[in-house]
Amino acid sequence: MNKIIRVISAGDIKLFYIVNDGFKCSLLDRIIPMITGLGGAFFTITISLILALLGKGPLKIAGWQCLATLATSHILVHYLKKVFTRPRPFLNLSDIHTFNTRLYDYSFPSGHTTAAFSIGLTLSILFPMIAPVFITLAVLIGMSRVYLGVHYPTDVFVGMMIGTFFSVINHITMNQWLYSILNK
């Protein structure tokens, strides 16, 4: 088992350097901080609240599902951060680009990625015609976290899985109920 963990860890670090250093360029250095902000608490909660409180019909339902998915997924994220206590990459690795982003809470899993997939997948389920836009944006937000040096690729991968799981579960459990109470 230790050998498997060492192999995964080595691959994680190698992939980290590919994204953090291999793709580095001045254009991405300007764009990536804006993209990563789309997965932050302010943006994700604000968008969800606007949809829930000001939206009509399917948009209102989407907003309430996004809020529920954000809330439930982040309970697990905060629990896992306390259980695994994985330090941020810039605390363990050398020669990385951090863009002066110095977060000192734990790295695993990525909260930004979880939030991006929580909202992106919820909206994709409800509005499948524009799902590629939501999913692409969620993937970019996840990759931005590695590019900025604040997460390992496995942090992002697990955040993707958590956001996806809670999007599906909340949709299954809430969709009919929300339609029945919000469309009266």
Phi and psi in degrees as GROMACS dihedral restraints (atoms count N, CA, C in turn):
[ dihedral_restraints ]
;  ai    aj    ak    al  type     phi  dphi    fc
    3     4     5     6     1   -62.4    20    10
    4     5     6     7     1   -35.8    20    10
    6     7     8     9     1   -64.6    20    10
    7     8     9    10     1   -41.5    20    10
    9    10    11    12     1   -62.6    20    10
   10    11    12    13     1   -43.6    20    10
   12    13    14    15     1   -63.2    20    10
   13    14    15    16     1   -41.0    20    10
   15    16    17    18     1   -63.8    20    10
   16    17    18    19     1   -40.7    20    10
   18    19    20    21     1   -65.6    20    10
   19    20    21    22     1   -44.8    20    10
   21    22    23    24     1   -63.0    20    10
   22    23    24    25     1   -43.4    20    10
   24    25    26    27     1   -62.8    20    10
   25    26    27    28     1   -43.4    20    10
   27    28    29    30     1   -63.2    20    10
   28    29    30    31     1   -42.6    20    10
   30    31    32    33     1   -65.6    20    10
   31    32    33    34     1   -37.4    20    10
   33    34    35    36     1   -61.5    20    10
   34    35    36    37     1   -45.0    20    10
   36    37    38    39     1   -68.4    20    10
   37    38    39    40     1   -41.5    20    10
   39    40    41    42     1   -61.6    20    10
   40    41    42    43     1   -46.6    20    10
   42    43    44    45     1   -64.8    20    10
   43    44    45    46     1   -37.0    20    10
   45    46    47    48     1   -55.9    20    10
   46    47    48    49     1   -50.3    20    10
   48    49    50    51     1   -65.1    20    10
   49    50    51    52     1   -33.6    20    10
   51    52    53    54     1   -61.7    20    10
   52    53    54    55     1   -46.6    20    10
   54    55    56    57     1   -74.7    20    10
   55    56    57    58     1   -44.2    20    10
   57    58    59    60     1   -71.5    20    10
   58    59    60    61     1   -35.0    20    10
   60    61    62    63     1  -115.4    20    10
   61    62    63    64     1   -37.6    20    10
   63    64    65    66     1   -67.0    20    10
   64    65    66    67     1   -31.4    20    10
   66    67    68    69     1   -96.9    20    10
   67    68    69    70     1     1.0    20    10
   69    70    71    72     1   -62.3    20    10
   70    71    72    73     1   129.2    20    10
   72    73    74    75     1  -158.1    20    10
   73    74    75    76     1   163.2    20    10
   75    76    77    78     1   -64.6    20    10
   76    77    78    79     1   -35.3    20    10
   78    79    80    81     1   -62.8    20    10
   79    80    81    82     1   -49.9    20    10
   81    82    83    84     1   -64.8    20    10
   82    83    84    85     1   -34.3    20    10
   84    85    86    87     1   -59.6    20    10
   85    86    87    88     1   -29.1    20    10
   87    88    89    90     1   -87.3    20    10
   88    89    90    91     1   -36.9    20    10
   90    91    92    93     1   -81.7    20    10
   91    92    93    94     1   -41.6    20    10
   93    94    95    96     1   -58.1    20    10
   94    95    96    97     1   -42.7    20    10
   96    97    98    99     1   -60.0    20    10
   97    98    99   100     1   -32.7    20    10
   99   100   101   102     1   -70.6    20    10
  100   101   102   103     1   -40.7    20    10
  102   103   104   105     1   -64.2    20    10
  103   104   105   106     1   -44.2    20    10
  105   106   107   108     1   -62.4    20    10
  106   107   108   109     1   -32.6    20    10
  108   109   110   111     1   -62.6    20    10
  109   110   111   112     1   -24.7    20    10
  111   112   113   114     1   -68.9    20    10
  112   113   114   115     1   -15.8    20    10
  114   115   116   117     1   -99.7    20    10
  115   116   117   118     1     0.8    20    10
  117   118   119   120     1   -77.1    20    10
  118   119   120   121     1   164.7    20    10
  120   121   122   123     1   -59.3    20    10
  121   122   123   124     1   -45.2    20    10
  123   124   125   126     1   -57.9    20    10
  124   125   126   127     1   -50.7    20    10
  126   127   128   129     1   -68.2    20    10
  127   128   129   130     1   -47.5    20    10
  129   130   131   132     1   -66.8    20    10
  130   131   132   133     1   -40.9    20    10
  132   133   134   135     1   -70.6    20    10
  133   134   135   136     1   -41.8    20    10
  135   136   137   138     1   -61.1    20    10
  136   137   138   139     1   -47.6    20    10
  138   139   140   141     1   -60.4    20    10
  139   140   141   142     1   -44.4    20    10
  141   142   143   144     1   -63.3    20    10
  142   143   144   145     1   -42.5    20    10
  144   145   146   147     1   -65.8    20    10
  145   146   147   148     1   -40.7    20    10
  147   148   149   150     1   -60.6    20    10
  148   149   150   151     1   -46.6    20    10
  150   151   152   153     1   -62.7    20    10
  151   152   153   154     1   -45.0    20    10
  153   154   155   156     1   -67.5    20    10
  154   155   156   157     1   -40.2    20    10
  156   157   158   159     1   -92.6    20    10
  157   158   159   160     1   -30.4    20    10
  159   160   161   162     1  -111.1    20    10
  160   161   162   163     1   -16.1    20    10
  162   163   164   165     1   -73.0    20    10
  163   164   165   166     1   161.3    20    10
  165   166   167   168     1  -119.3    20    10
  166   167   168   169     1   147.2    20    10
  168   169   170   171     1    54.9    20    10
  169   170   171   172     1  -123.1    20    10
  171   172   173   174     1   -61.7    20    10
  172   173   174   175     1   -31.0    20    10
  174   175   176   177     1   -67.7    20    10
  175   176   177   178     1   -39.1    20    10
  177   178   179   180     1   -63.4    20    10
  178   179   180   181     1   -45.9    20    10
  180   181   182   183     1   -61.7    20    10
  181   182   183   184     1   -42.4    20    10
  183   184   185   186     1   -59.5    20    10
  184   185   186   187     1   -43.7    20    10
  186   187   188   189     1   -60.6    20    10
  187   188   189   190     1   -45.3    20    10
  189   190   191   192     1   -67.1    20    10
  190   191   192   193     1   -38.0    20    10
  192   193   194   195     1   -67.1    20    10
  193   194   195   196     1   -39.6    20    10
  195   196   197   198     1   -61.7    20    10
  196   197   198   199     1   -44.5    20    10
  198   199   200   201     1   -61.0    20    10
  199   200   201   202     1   -44.3    20    10
  201   202   203   204     1   -63.8    20    10
  202   203   204   205     1   -41.4    20    10
  204   205   206   207     1   -68.1    20    10
  205   206   207   208     1   -42.0    20    10
  207   208   209   210     1   -58.9    20    10
  208   209   210   211     1   -47.6    20    10
  210   211   212   213     1   -63.4    20    10
  211   212   213   214     1   -49.7    20    10
  213   214   215   216     1   -69.4    20    10
  214   215   216   217     1   -39.6    20    10
  216   217   218   219     1   -67.1    20    10
  217   218   219   220     1   -35.5    20    10
  219   220   221   222     1   -78.3    20    10
  220   221   222   223     1   -18.3    20    10
  222   223   224   225     1   -61.9    20    10
  223   224   225   226     1   -45.9    20    10
  225   226   227   228     1   -66.6    20    10
  226   227   228   229     1   -42.4    20    10
  228   229   230   231     1   -57.2    20    10
  229   230   231   232     1   -48.9    20    10
  231   232   233   234     1   -65.5    20    10
  232   233   234   235     1   -35.9    20    10
  234   235   236   237     1   -63.9    20    10
  235   236   237   238     1   -48.7    20    10
  237   238   239   240     1   -63.8    20    10
  238   239   240   241     1   -36.7    20    10
  240   241   242   243     1   -60.2    20    10
  241   242   243   244     1   -39.4    20    10
  243   244   245   246     1   -73.9    20    10
  244   245   246   247     1   -31.8    20    10
  246   247   248   249     1   -74.5    20    10
  247   248   249   250     1   -46.3    20    10
  249   250   251   252     1   -89.8    20    10
  250   251   252   253     1   -23.8    20    10
  252   253   254   255     1    39.7    20    10
  253   254   255   256     1    48.1    20    10
  255   256   257   258     1   -80.1    20    10
  256   257   258   259     1   121.8    20    10
  258   259   260   261     1   -65.5    20    10
  259   260   261   262     1   152.9    20    10
  261   262   263   264     1   -62.2    20    10
  262   263   264   265     1   152.7    20    10
  264   265   266   267     1   -55.9    20    10
  265   266   267   268     1   -39.6    20    10
  267   268   269   270     1   -66.0    20    10
  268   269   270   271     1   -15.9    20    10
  270   271   272   273     1   -84.3    20    10
  271   272   273   274     1   -19.5    20    10
  273   274   275   276     1  -113.4    20    10
  274   275   276   277     1   -26.9    20    10
  276   277   278   279     1  -109.2    20    10
  277   278   279   280     1   156.9    20    10
  279   280   281   282     1  -111.1    20    10
  280   281   282   283     1   164.0    20    10
  282   283   284   285     1    55.3    20    10
  283   284   285   286     1    49.0    20    10
  285   286   287   288     1  -118.4    20    10
  286   287   288   289     1   157.9    20    10
  288   289   290   291     1   -93.9    20    10
  289   290   291   292     1   118.8    20    10
  291   292   293   294     1  -109.2    20    10
  292   293   294   295     1   -14.2    20    10
  294   295   296   297     1    56.5    20    10
  295   296   297   298     1    33.0    20    10
  297   298   299   300     1    57.6    20    10
  298   299   300   301     1    23.7    20    10
  300   301   302   303     1   -93.3    20    10
  301   302   303   304     1   107.3    20    10
  303   304   305   306     1  -117.2    20    10
  304   305   306   307     1    82.6    20    10
  306   307   308   309     1   -89.5    20    10
  307   308   309   310     1   136.7    20    10
  309   310   311   312     1  -116.0    20    10
  310   311   312   313     1     5.2    20    10
  312   313   314   315     1   -79.0    20    10
  313   314   315   316     1  -176.1    20    10
  315   316   317   318     1   -82.2    20    10
  316   317   318   319     1   157.9    20    10
  318   319   320   321     1   -88.7    20    10
  319   320   321   322     1   -33.8    20    10
  321   322   323   324     1  -104.3    20    10
  322   323   324   325     1   126.2    20    10
  324   325   326   327     1   -87.7    20    10
  325   326   327   328     1   175.6    20    10
  327   328   329   330     1   -77.4    20    10
  328   329   330   331     1   117.2    20    10
  330   331   332   333     1   -68.9    20    10
  331   332   333   334     1   -39.8    20    10
  333   334   335   336     1   -60.6    20    10
  334   335   336   337     1   -44.1    20    10
  336   337   338   339     1   -66.8    20    10
  337   338   339   340     1   -41.6    20    10
  339   340   341   342     1   -58.9    20    10
  340   341   342   343     1   -45.7    20    10
  342   343   344   345     1   -63.9    20    10
  343   344   345   346     1   -43.0    20    10
  345   346   347   348     1   -61.6    20    10
  346   347   348   349     1   -42.7    20    10
  348   349   350   351     1   -76.2    20    10
  349   350   351   352     1   -31.0    20    10
  351   352   353   354     1   -59.0    20    10
  352   353   354   355     1   -48.2    20    10
  354   355   356   357     1   -77.6    20    10
  355   356   357   358     1   -46.0    20    10
  357   358   359   360     1   -59.4    20    10
  358   359   360   361     1   -43.7    20    10
  360   361   362   363     1   -74.4    20    10
  361   362   363   364     1   -36.8    20    10
  363   364   365   366     1   -59.8    20    10
  364   365   366   367     1   -47.8    20    10
  366   367   368   369     1   -67.6    20    10
  367   368   369   370     1   -33.2    20    10
  369   370   371   372     1   -66.2    20    10
  370   371   372   373     1   -39.1    20    10
  372   373   374   375     1   -65.7    20    10
  373   374   375   376     1   -41.7    20    10
  375   376   377   378     1   -80.7    20    10
  376   377   378   379     1   -28.3    20    10
  378   379   380   381     1  -131.2    20    10
  379   380   381   382     1    70.7    20    10
  381   382   383   384     1   -61.6    20    10
  382   383   384   385     1   -24.2    20    10
  384   385   386   387     1   -65.0    20    10
  385   386   387   388     1   -27.6    20    10
  387   388   389   390     1  -113.1    20    10
  388   389   390   391     1    18.5    20    10
  390   391   392   393     1   -56.0    20    10
  391   392   393   394     1   -40.5    20    10
  393   394   395   396     1   -57.5    20    10
  394   395   396   397     1   -33.9    20    10
  396   397   398   399     1   -66.8    20    10
  397   398   399   400     1   -48.3    20    10
  399   400   401   402     1   -64.2    20    10
  400   401   402   403     1   -42.5    20    10
  402   403   404   405     1   -69.9    20    10
  403   404   405   406     1   -42.0    20    10
  405   406   407   408     1   -60.3    20    10
  406   407   408   409     1   -44.7    20    10
  408   409   410   411     1   -62.1    20    10
  409   410   411   412     1   -42.6    20    10
  411   412   413   414     1   -62.3    20    10
  412   413   414   415     1   -42.4    20    10
  414   415   416   417     1   -63.4    20    10
  415   416   417   418     1   -43.2    20    10
  417   418   419   420     1   -61.9    20    10
  418   419   420   421     1   -40.0    20    10
  420   421   422   423     1   -62.2    20    10
  421   422   423   424     1   -45.3    20    10
  423   424   425   426     1   -59.6    20    10
  424   425   426   427     1   -47.1    20    10
  426   427   428   429     1   -64.7    20    10
  427   428   429   430     1   -32.2    20    10
  429   430   431   432     1   -61.9    20    10
  430   431   432   433     1   -31.3    20    10
  432   433   434   435     1   -66.6    20    10
  433   434   435   436     1   -35.1    20    10
  435   436   437   438     1   -75.7    20    10
  436   437   438   439     1   -42.8    20    10
  438   439   440   441     1   -57.0    20    10
  439   440   441   442     1   -38.8    20    10
  441   442   443   444     1   -79.6    20    10
  442   443   444   445     1    -5.4    20    10
  444   445   446   447     1    80.6    20    10
  445   446   447   448     1    16.4    20    10
  447   448   449   450     1  -104.2    20    10
  448   449   450   451     1    -6.8    20    10
  450   451   452   453     1  -144.7    20    10
  451   452   453   454     1   151.4    20    10
  453   454   455   456     1   -84.2    20    10
  454   455   456   457     1   157.9    20    10
  456   457   458   459     1   -56.8    20    10
  457   458   459   460     1   -35.5    20    10
  459   460   461   462     1   -68.1    20    10
  460   461   462   463     1   -30.9    20    10
  462   463   464   465     1   -60.2    20    10
  463   464   465   466     1   -43.7    20    10
  465   466   467   468     1   -68.8    20    10
  466   467   468   469     1   -43.9    20    10
  468   469   470   471     1   -60.1    20    10
  469   470   471   472     1   -45.8    20    10
  471   472   473   474     1   -67.4    20    10
  472   473   474   475     1   -37.0    20    10
  474   475   476   477     1   -59.9    20    10
  475   476   477   478     1   -40.5    20    10
  477   478   479   480     1   -60.4    20    10
  478   479   480   481     1   -44.4    20    10
  480   481   482   483     1   -66.9    20    10
  481   482   483   484     1   -41.4    20    10
  483   484   485   486     1   -65.1    20    10
  484   485   486   487     1   -48.2    20    10
  486   487   488   489     1   -60.5    20    10
  487   488   489   490     1   -41.6    20    10
  489   490   491   492     1   -65.1    20    10
  490   491   492   493     1   -48.2    20    10
  492   493   494   495     1   -57.8    20    10
  493   494   495   496     1   -49.6    20    10
  495   496   497   498     1   -70.0    20    10
  496   497   498   499     1   -29.2    20    10
  498   499   500   501     1   -62.5    20    10
  499   500   501   502     1   -47.3    20    10
  501   502   503   504     1   -66.6    20    10
  502   503   504   505     1   -47.8    20    10
  504   505   506   507     1   -61.9    20    10
  505   506   507   508     1   -45.2    20    10
  507   508   509   510     1   -65.9    20    10
  508   509   510   511     1   -35.8    20    10
  510   511   512   513     1   -65.0    20    10
  511   512   513   514     1   -46.6    20    10
  513   514   515   516     1   -60.8    20    10
  514   515   516   517     1   -43.8    20    10
  516   517   518   519     1   -83.5    20    10
  517   518   519   520     1   -23.7    20    10
  519   520   521   522     1  -110.3    20    10
  520   521   522   523     1   -24.3    20    10
  522   523   524   525     1   -56.5    20    10
  523   524   525   526     1   -54.3    20    10
  525   526   527   528     1   -63.0    20    10
  526   527   528   529     1   -41.8    20    10
  528   529   530   531     1   -60.8    20    10
  529   530   531   532     1   -46.6    20    10
  531   532   533   534     1   -63.4    20    10
  532   533   534   535     1   -42.9    20    10
  534   535   536   537     1   -59.2    20    10
  535   536   537   538     1   -40.1    20    10
  537   538   539   540     1   -70.2    20    10
  538   539   540   541     1   -37.6    20    10
  540   541   542   543     1   -87.3    20    10
  541   542   543   544     1   -28.2    20    10
  543   544   545   546     1   -90.9    20    10
  544   545   546   547     1   -13.9    20    10
  546   547   548   549     1  -108.1    20    10
  547   548   549   550     1    30.3    20    10
